[in-house]
Amino acid sequence: MIRQFLPIILLTVSNIFMTFAWYGHLKFKSTALWIVILVSWGIALLEYCFQVPANRIGHEYYSAAQLKTIQEVITLIVFSVFSVLYLKEEFRWNYLVGFVFIIFAVFFIFKKW
């Protein structure tokens, strides 16, 4: 049972790294682009060290579509927290509405028809 949740934990860690790889450099706009690309690649390598095992282990319990859906929901949660706390951006009501629609997608992906 615990092993079934391991992919979710690994995907969460993976998404934290990837969010920093993709968006962390936005606070360092004066840094040369080639430097932020190299730093982002290094962070992304760490991300893959969690993402690949998450999907390999997760595929024992979830379909590929379910894994992708889990990953997208985690990404939105991680990114929302990141954008508010790290980038100091406002979380708007329309973002929440969009996330609710994604939750509907989760329902349809995981529903046993």
C-alpha positions in Angstrom: 0.0 0.0 0.0 2.8 2.5 0.9 4.6 1.6 -2.4 1.5 2.8 -4.2 2.0 6.3 -2.8 5.8 6.4 -3.5 5.3 7.5 -7.1 3.2 10.5 -5.8 6.0 11.5 -3.4 8.7 11.1 -6.1 6.6 13.0 -8.6 6.2 15.8 -6.1 9.9 16.1 -5.5 10.5 15.9 -9.2 8.1 18.7 -9.8 9.7 20.9 -7.2 13.0 20.5 -9.1 11.5 21.0 -12.5 9.6 24.1 -11.4 12.9 25.7 -10.3 14.6 24.5 -13.5 12.0 26.1 -15.7 11.0 29.2 -13.7 13.5 29.8 -10.9 15.7 31.9 -13.2 13.0 34.5 -13.6 14.3 36.2 -10.5 17.8 36.4 -12.1 17.0 38.3 -15.4 20.4 40.0 -15.4 22.2 36.6 -15.5 23.4 35.5 -18.9 21.0 33.2 -20.7 23.6 30.6 -21.3 24.3 30.4 -17.6 20.7 29.9 -16.6 20.3 27.3 -19.3 23.2 25.3 -17.9 22.0 25.7 -14.3 18.5 24.7 -15.4 19.8 21.6 -17.1 21.6 20.6 -13.9 18.5 21.0 -11.9 16.5 19.1 -14.6 19.0 16.2 -14.3 18.0 16.0 -10.6 14.4 16.1 -11.6 14.8 13.1 -13.9 16.4 11.2 -11.0 13.0 11.3 -9.3 10.6 11.4 -12.2 11.9 8.2 -14.0 11.6 6.0 -10.9 8.3 7.6 -10.1 6.8 6.5 -13.4 8.5 3.1 -13.4 7.2 2.3 -9.9 3.9 4.1 -10.6 3.1 2.1 -13.7 2.8 -1.0 -11.5 -0.3 0.6 -10.0 -1.5 3.3 -12.4 -2.0 3.5 -16.2 0.2 5.9 -18.1 -2.8 8.3 -18.5 -3.4 8.2 -14.7 0.3 8.8 -14.0 0.3 11.8 -16.4 -2.8 13.2 -14.7 -1.3 12.8 -11.3 1.8 14.6 -12.5 -0.2 17.5 -14.0 -2.2 18.0 -10.8 1.0 17.9 -8.7 2.6 20.4 -11.2 -0.2 22.8 -10.8 -0.1 22.6 -7.0 3.7 23.0 -6.8 3.7 25.8 -9.4 0.9 27.7 -7.6 2.8 27.6 -4.3 6.1 28.5 -6.2 4.6 31.4 -8.0 3.1 32.9 -4.9 5.9 32.3 -2.5 9.0 32.5 -4.7 8.0 34.8 -7.6 5.6 36.8 -5.4 2.8 36.7 -7.9 -0.8 36.9 -7.1 -3.0 33.8 -7.2 -6.1 34.9 -9.1 -9.7 33.5 -9.0 -9.6 32.5 -12.6 -6.6 30.2 -11.9 -8.8 28.4 -9.3 -11.6 28.0 -11.8 -9.2 26.5 -14.3 -7.9 24.1 -11.6 -11.4 23.0 -10.8 -11.9 22.0 -14.5 -8.7 20.0 -14.2 -10.1 18.2 -11.2 -13.0 17.3 -13.4 -10.5 15.7 -15.8 -9.0 13.8 -12.8 -12.5 12.4 -12.1 -13.0 11.2 -15.6 -9.5 9.7 -15.9 -9.8 7.7 -12.6 -13.5 6.8 -12.8 -14.1 3.1 -13.4 -16.6 3.1 -16.2 
